[in-house]
Amino acid sequence: MRRVRSLALWDAGVESPLDGYRADQLMAAAAVRDPECAFLRRWSRPQPALSAGRYHRIADGAHCRMQRRLSGGRVVPIGPGLLGLSLAVGSVDWLAAAAPRLRPEQVLNRALRPMLAVLRSLGVDAFYGGRDLVTCGGRPLLHASFCPFSDGAVLIEQVLAVSTSFAELRCLAGAIDPAGVAGMAPESLASAVALDGLIALPPREQWGERLTAAAARAFGADVHLLGGAPAELERAVPADEQAYLAFAYERREAAPAAATAAAVEMLGVVEACAILEDGRVRDMEICGDVIAPFETLEALGAACEGRRAEASVLRRIVARELAGPSRFILGIRDLEDLVARLVS
């Protein structure tokens, strides 16, 4: 007899970037060990900062206020007035229930249903248009992104503007990343709105109740509120600070001699970067506002390593590397063209 699917929801309160990194990894690992059980964590950060996607560059010394998350997508503010939600499932099939397996572009549509239901129950005309933002009257209110792991786990991250809007990105970007290392487009969120500008905010305890009921309906799961972190996470060995720093600086500033090609795409700015040396490609990276499995971009860089710096060669490599069933990059229409521009 098949077990009833369950979702454990708990409020982690105010947490540090390291605590959030640890919790996200442990949640994903626990969900893989028990595919019928998923985990949803509510959190916030103590100071205004920027949440950078997995593929943004972070300048040396900036990681304290530009905090890398596991999922991709654009840079958004975090801190007081912004509510974070991290959902970990052992497989994309957990989100789909009895439906056909979800395509990558359908993951957020399914994962966002509980929060959309909560917002609408509060009288907010929330709309998800199919990319990475939930809007009200065309004004960004919530950002969502996700990350598939090599073992099948999926982490979906959401940030809801409760009393601080994403429009704060403009001033935070200037203060935290004045040299523009991350390649943000701050004006893209200039019209954003916060929830308290739309409705009278409900008491904090109602959030858990509303989210529990909405998640149970949307996912067909037994949802239960916890008083603290699940026992599965308490028993696990967390990542240390050195591991988090290595993660934070996965993508640093581009080398001065690197060739770059950038474009404003579906989620924001996307950049291809490589060293062109003796007619060959070295250290190729895709950076910026994309959502993709980490392994996909790593494999793409490895496949281009040492290859001839010719547009036709690079186009073929990109097409081949993205042909696999689990290989995808969301947020750019024509990656082949962007990579080929490195040598054009």
N, C-alpha and C positions, 0 to 999 in steps of 0.2 A: 504494500500500500504506500503510495507516494505521500511524503510529508507535506504539510501545509507550508507554503512559502512564508517567510517572516522578514520583517524589517525592524531593526533595533534603532531607535532614535534617542539621542541624548544631547544635552546642552553642555558644550565644553567651556562656555563662558569666554572670557578674554584670554587669548593664548598667544604665545610668541611664535615667530616664523618657524623656529626649530620644532616646537611642540606640534604645530600644524603639519609640518613635513613628516614627522614621525607618525602622527595619527593617520594621515592619508595612506602612507605605505602599509601600516599595520592593518588598517581597515581592508585594503585591497587584498592583502595576504590572507586575512581571516575569511573573506568572502570566497576566495578560491578553495579554501579547505572545506567550507560548507556551502556548496552552490545554492542551497535553498534559502540561505540567510543573507540578507543585505544589511548595510549599516548606513545611517544618515546622521551626520554631526552638524550641529549649529555652533558657530564660532564668531568671534570678532577680534580685532587687533587694537592694542592700547593707544597707538599713535598713528596719525595720518601717514600713509605710505602708499606705494604703488605695487600692485600685484602684476608682475611680469609673467607672460606666458613662457612655456618651456623653450621657445626658440628665439627669444629676444636676446640681444646683447646687453650685458650689464657692465658698466664701467667699474674699474678697480675702486674699491672702497665704498661703493654705492649700495651694497647688498642689504645694509640695515634698513634703508628706506625704499629700496626697490627689491621686493621679495619675490623670488621665483617660485612659481607653482608648478605642479606636475603636468597640468593640462596646457594645451596651446591656447591660441586666440590672442586678442588684443590686450594692451595694458589698461587696467582700470584702477581707480582709487580703492583703498581699503582703510579701515580704521574706525574711529568713533562715528556712529551714525550710519554705518554700513554693515549689513548682516551677511555672513558667509554660510553657505550650506555645502557640505561635501557628501556625496552619495557614492558608496562603493558596492559594486555587484560582482559576483564571481564570473559572470558571463553576460554578454549582451542579451542572451535568451531570457534572463531574469526580467528584464524590462518588457520583453515582448510577450511573456506568458505563453498562451497557446497560439499566438499569431505567428506568421512566417518570420524568419530571422530578419532583424532590422538591417537596413543598409546604413552605412556611416552617416549619411545626411539625415537619417530619421532618428538617430539616437537622442538628440536634444529635444526633438518634438515629443518623444515619449517621456523622457525624464522630467520635463518641465510641467507636465500635466498637474501634479499636486500643487505646485506653487501658483500656477495660473488659476486653479480652482480656489485657492485661498484668497488671492487678490480679488477675484471676481465676487467672492462671498462678502468681501469688505466694501464692495461698490466701486471697485477700480476696473475700468474698461481695458484690461490688459490684453495685449495682442502679441503673439509670437509669429514673426514673418518668415521663419525658416533659416535664419543665419545664427547669430549669437546674441541677439538683443531681444528683450521683451520691452515693448513700448506702451505708452498710454497717450493717445492723441498724437502719435508720431514722435513722442519724446522718450528717449531711453530711460528705463527704470530699473532693469535687471540685466546683468550680463551672465552668460553661461558658456562653458567650454567643457571638453572632456578629453580623456586620455585612455586609450586601450593599452594594456600591458601585454608582454609576450606570453604570459601564462593564461591569457583570456580574460583577466579581470578588467573592469572598466571603472574609472573614477570620473564622476560628473561633478563639476564645481559651479556654484552659482553665487553671485554677489548681488544683494538687493539694496538699493538706495532707500534707506528708511528716513533719515533726517539729514543726510548729506548726499548731494547729487553727484553724478559722474562728471558734471561740468567742472568740478574741482580739479580734474585732470590737467586743465590748462595751467593753473598756478603751481600745482605739484610738479608737473613736468619741468617747468622752468627752474624750480628750486632743487630738484633731485637729480635731474639729468640735463643740465644746461647745455652740454655739448651735443645733445641729441643722439647719443650712442645707441639707444634702444630703437630709434627710428619710429617714434610715435607720431600720430596725427591728432593732436589734442583738440582741434576744432571739430573733429567728427562727433564729439560728445557735448558740444557747446550748448545744445538745446535740452540737455537731460533735466529730469525732474526728480525730486525726492517724494517718497510716499506721504510724508506729513504735509506736503503742499497740495495733496489731492483729497485726503480724508483725515478725520480725527483718528489717531493711532489707537488700536485696541490695547488693553493691558498685556504686559509681556507674557503672562501665563496662558493667555488665549492662543498665542502663536503655536505652542506645542499641541494644544487640543485641536485646533483647526488643521494643522499640518498632518497630524495623525489620522484624522478622519479622511482628509483628501487623499493621502497616500494609500490608505486601505482601499478606497474606491478605485483609484487609478491603477494600482498595481495588483489588485486582487490578493493582497497579502495580509497576514496577521501583523499589525503594527503595534509596537508597545514602547512606551516612554521609559527610559532608564534614569536612575538617579545619578549615574556617573558613567565612566567608560565601561564598555562590555568586558566581561571577564576574559574573553579571548585576547583582548588587547592588553589587559593588565599583566597577563602572563608572558607576553612576547618581549623579545629583546629589542629595544628601540635603536634607531640610528643615532650616531653621535654627532657632535658639532662639526668635526672634520668632514664627515660625509655630507652634511648639509652645505658646507662652504664649497666643497668640490662640485656639488650639484648647482649651487647658485652661480658659479663661474664657469659653467659648461660652455657658454658663449661669451667671450670677452670682446673688447674692441677689435675691429678688423686691423690686420697688419697694414702699415702705410703703403706697402708695395702691392697690396691685393687689388685685383680687378673686381669691380662691383657693377651690378645692374639691379635697379629697383623699380617698382611700380606700385601705384595705389590700386589695391585689389578689393575683393569682396568684403573683407573684414578690416582692412587697413593697408599698411605698407608691408610689402614682401620684398626681400632682398636675396639675390644670389651673390656669392662671394667666392673667389678662388685666387690662388697664386698661379700665375702663368709663367712657367720657367722652361726655357729651351724647347718651346713649342708644345709643352705638356701641361696638364692640369694637376695642381696639387691643392690639398686642404680645402676642398669645395664644401661650402656650407649653404644651407637655406635658412634664413633668419626672418623674424618678424611675425606678422599676424596670420598664422596658419594653425590648423588643427590637424594633427597627424600622429600615427604611432612613431615613437622615437626610433624604433628599429627601421622604419621606412626611410627616414632622412639619413640615418647612419649608413644604411646599405647603399643609398644613392651616392653619398659622398665617397664611399669605398669603391663603388663601381667606376667612378670618374677618375679615381686616383691614377696618375701616370698616363692617362689616355691623351691622344692627340687633341690639341686645342683647336678643334674645328667644329663649326656649328652643326654640321650633319652628323658627326660622331656623337656629340653630346645629346642631340635630339633623340637619336636611337637609344642611347643609354637610359635617358629619362623615361621614354615610352616603355622600354623593357622592364625597368625597375618598378613601374607603377601598374604593371599588368597583372600581378598576383592578386588573388582574391582578398587577402588581408592588407594589401598595400593601398593606401589612399592618402591624399593631401586635400583638405578642404580649405577654401579661402582664396584660391587662385584659379583662374580659368585656364591658363596655358603656361604650365611650368616649363614645358619644352622651349617655348619662345624666350622666357626669361633667362634660362640657363644658356641658351644659344647666344644671347646678347652679350655674354661675358667675353666672347671672342669675335664679335662682329665688328 
